[in-house]
Amino acid sequence: MAHVVSRGPVSGTATRTRKRKLFLVDLYSTAVGKKYVMAITGIIGIGFVVAHLIGNLKAYLGLITENGERVYDVDVYGEFLREILVPILPRTYALWALRLVLIAALVLHVHAAYSLTVMNRQARPIGYQSSRDYVAANFASRTMRWTGVIVLLFLAWHLADFTWGWVNPDFVRGAVYRNMDASLSRIPVAALYVVANIALGIHLFHGTWSLFQSMGWNNPRFNSWRRGLATGIATLIVVGNVSFPIAAQAGIIQV
């Protein structure tokens, strides 16, 4: 008679891991789960644009003395990012890890936004549109989809401009200050950056406001400081980022 070999019970750790994965998949399949993802990835995005602005503001410090040489402070900052955790990790490894986190957050944010749009359209009766809801919604929320598309397209241009150098006529890898001058001294490009960052500010305003509701942190008593926080972040990013093309056009940023 053949003997049946028992494989034994599945370990408790494996079972819990499988249940956790299934729970996350099931949660993301719902509108609530997608809103959680949009909120969390939105927080990551907000943190990035604020940190990115702070780093770029070093362009206004101009030339500094580094190891006995005169170099642009923003170039030193760029090199610092490439040297994070060296020699624990090889050069640029930590920077690429951060980039991968940002790429994953961006993909999830876009996918969740698209999925929610599809779900909302399917749930809404055909041909139905509430004019009352449309009027009640503010400009930022009504244009959220379009400002998101503008920001996404601008991000592709920005990478081609300052990271890959495909659309920068005088691109030098690692020379951040020089690349800023070469790119933003062109009037059409400067105008593009102004328009795109205004769209980014509108997107950030509504995104910062709504993420509290998505995470369940909304309370009527906190609405005033929620609006203040959303306004402050959006204003900081728009004013700070728009200042660079203006400074390049005015000759303040110039090699």
C-alpha positions in Angstrom: 0.0 0.0 0.0 1.3 3.4 -0.9 2.0 5.7 2.0 0.7 9.3 1.9 3.4 11.7 2.8 2.1 14.5 4.9 3.6 17.9 4.1 2.8 19.2 7.5 1.0 22.4 8.4 2.0 25.6 6.7 4.1 27.7 9.0 2.4 30.5 10.8 4.7 33.2 9.4 4.0 32.1 5.8 0.2 32.0 6.5 0.3 35.5 8.0 2.4 36.8 5.1 0.0 35.3 2.5 -3.0 36.8 4.3 -1.4 40.2 4.5 -0.7 40.2 0.8 -4.2 39.1 0.0 -5.6 41.8 2.3 -3.5 44.5 0.6 -4.6 43.3 -2.9 -8.3 43.3 -1.8 -7.9 46.7 -0.2 -6.4 48.3 -3.3 -9.2 46.9 -5.4 -11.6 49.2 -3.5 -12.0 52.9 -3.9 -11.0 53.4 -0.3 -7.7 51.5 -0.8 -6.9 53.5 -3.9 -7.5 56.8 -2.0 -5.1 55.5 0.7 -2.5 54.8 -2.0 -3.0 58.2 -3.6 -2.7 59.9 -0.2 0.5 58.1 0.8 2.2 58.5 -2.6 1.1 62.1 -2.6 2.9 62.6 0.7 6.0 61.1 -0.8 5.6 63.4 -3.8 5.2 66.5 -1.6 8.3 65.6 0.4 10.3 65.2 -2.8 9.2 68.5 -4.4 9.9 70.4 -1.2 13.4 68.8 -0.7 14.1 69.3 -4.5 13.3 73.0 -4.1 15.5 73.5 -1.0 18.4 71.9 -2.9 17.9 74.0 -6.0 17.8 77.2 -3.9 21.5 76.7 -3.4 21.9 78.1 -7.0 21.4 81.6 -5.4 24.5 81.1 -3.2 26.7 81.2 -6.4 30.4 80.4 -6.1 31.9 79.0 -2.9 35.3 77.8 -2.0 35.5 74.0 -1.8 38.8 72.2 -1.2 40.6 75.3 -2.3 38.6 75.7 -5.5 35.9 78.0 -6.5 32.8 76.0 -7.4 29.1 76.6 -7.5 27.3 75.5 -4.3 24.4 73.9 -6.2 27.0 71.7 -8.0 28.5 70.6 -4.7 25.0 69.7 -3.5 24.4 67.6 -6.7 27.7 65.7 -6.1 26.6 65.2 -2.4 23.4 63.4 -3.6 25.6 61.1 -5.8 27.9 60.4 -2.8 25.2 59.5 -0.3 26.2 56.5 1.9 29.6 56.2 0.2 31.7 54.1 1.1 29.0 51.9 2.7 27.4 51.7 -0.8 29.0 52.3 -4.2 28.6 55.8 -5.7 25.0 56.7 -6.8 23.5 53.5 -5.4 21.6 55.3 -2.6 20.5 58.0 -5.0 19.1 55.3 -7.4 17.3 53.7 -4.5 15.6 57.0 -3.8 14.8 57.3 -7.4 13.2 53.9 -7.5 11.0 54.7 -4.6 9.9 57.9 -6.3 9.2 56.1 -9.6 7.2 53.4 -7.8 5.2 56.1 -5.9 4.6 58.0 -9.2 3.4 54.8 -11.0 1.0 53.9 -8.1 -0.3 57.5 -7.9 -1.1 57.6 -11.6 -2.6 54.1 -11.6 -4.8 54.8 -8.5 -5.9 58.2 -10.0 -6.9 56.5 -13.3 -8.6 53.6 -11.6 -10.7 55.9 -9.4 -11.7 57.9 -12.5 -12.9 54.8 -14.2 -14.7 53.6 -11.1 -16.5 57.0 -10.7 -17.6 57.0 -14.3 -19.0 53.5 -14.0 -20.8 54.3 -10.8 -22.4 57.5 -12.3 -25.5 57.1 -14.4 -25.0 57.8 -18.1 -25.5 61.4 -19.1 -25.8 62.4 -15.5 -24.0 65.5 -14.3 -24.9 67.5 -11.2 -24.4 71.2 -11.8 -24.7 71.8 -8.1 -21.7 69.5 -7.4 -19.8 71.2 -10.2 -20.4 74.6 -8.8 -19.6 73.6 -5.3 -16.2 72.1 -6.3 -13.4 74.6 -6.4 -11.2 75.3 -9.4 -8.3 73.2 -8.1 -10.4 70.0 -7.6 -12.2 70.5 -11.0 -8.8 70.8 -12.8 -7.0 68.1 -10.8 -6.9 65.6 -13.7 -5.6 68.1 -16.2 -3.0 69.6 -13.9 -1.8 66.1 -13.2 -1.4 65.4 -16.9 0.5 68.7 -17.3 2.8 67.9 -14.4 3.4 64.4 -15.8 4.4 65.7 -19.2 6.5 68.5 -17.6 8.3 65.8 -15.5 9.3 64.0 -18.7 10.6 67.3 -20.2 12.4 68.2 -16.9 14.3 64.8 -16.9 15.2 65.2 -20.6 16.4 68.7 -19.8 18.4 68.4 -16.6 19.0 64.7 -16.1 19.6 63.3 -19.6 20.4 66.6 -21.4 18.5 65.6 -24.6 16.8 69.0 -24.9 19.5 71.2 -23.3 21.7 72.8 -25.9 24.7 73.2 -23.6 24.3 70.3 -21.3 27.3 69.2 -19.1 26.7 66.2 -16.8 27.1 67.2 -13.2 27.2 70.9 -13.9 23.9 71.9 -12.4 24.4 75.6 -12.4 25.6 75.7 -16.0 22.7 73.6 -17.1 20.2 75.8 -15.3 21.6 78.9 -17.2 21.7 77.1 -20.5 18.2 75.9 -20.3 16.2 78.6 -18.5 17.9 81.5 -20.4 15.7 80.5 -23.4 12.4 82.4 -23.2 10.1 79.6 -24.5 11.6 77.1 -21.9 11.4 79.7 -19.1 7.7 80.2 -20.0 7.2 76.5 -20.0 8.6 76.2 -16.5 6.5 79.0 -15.2 3.2 77.5 -16.6 4.1 74.0 -15.5 4.9 75.1 -11.9 1.6 77.0 -11.7 -0.1 73.8 -12.6 2.0 71.9 -10.1 1.0 74.4 -7.4 -2.7 74.0 -8.2 -2.3 70.2 -8.1 -0.4 70.4 -4.8 -3.0 72.6 -3.2 -5.9 70.3 -3.8 -3.8 67.2 -3.2 -2.6 68.4 0.2 -6.1 69.4 1.2 -7.7 66.1 0.1 -5.1 63.7 1.4 -6.3 64.4 5.0 -9.8 63.3 4.0 -8.5 60.2 2.2 -6.5 59.2 5.3 -9.5 59.8 7.6 -7.8 62.7 9.3 -10.5 65.3 8.4 -12.2 67.2 11.1 -14.2 70.5 10.6 -12.1 72.0 13.4 -8.9 71.5 11.5 -10.1 72.8 8.1 -8.6 76.2 8.6 -5.0 74.9 9.2 -5.5 72.3 6.5 -6.2 75.1 4.0 -3.3 77.1 5.4 -1.0 74.1 5.0 -2.2 73.4 1.5 -1.8 77.1 0.5 1.6 77.3 2.1 3.0 74.3 0.4 1.6 75.3 -3.0 2.8 78.9 -2.7 6.3 77.8 -1.5 6.7 75.5 -4.5 5.3 77.9 -7.1 7.2 80.9 -5.9 10.5 79.0 -5.4 10.4 77.1 -8.7 9.2 80.1 -10.8 12.0 82.2 -9.4 14.6 80.1 -11.3 13.5 80.9 -14.9 12.9 84.6 -13.8 16.4 84.7 -12.3 17.9 83.2 -15.5 16.1 85.7 -17.7 17.2 88.6 -15.5 20.8 87.4 -15.6 21.0 86.6 -11.8 21.7 82.9 -12.7 24.4 83.2 -15.3 27.7 81.5 -15.9 
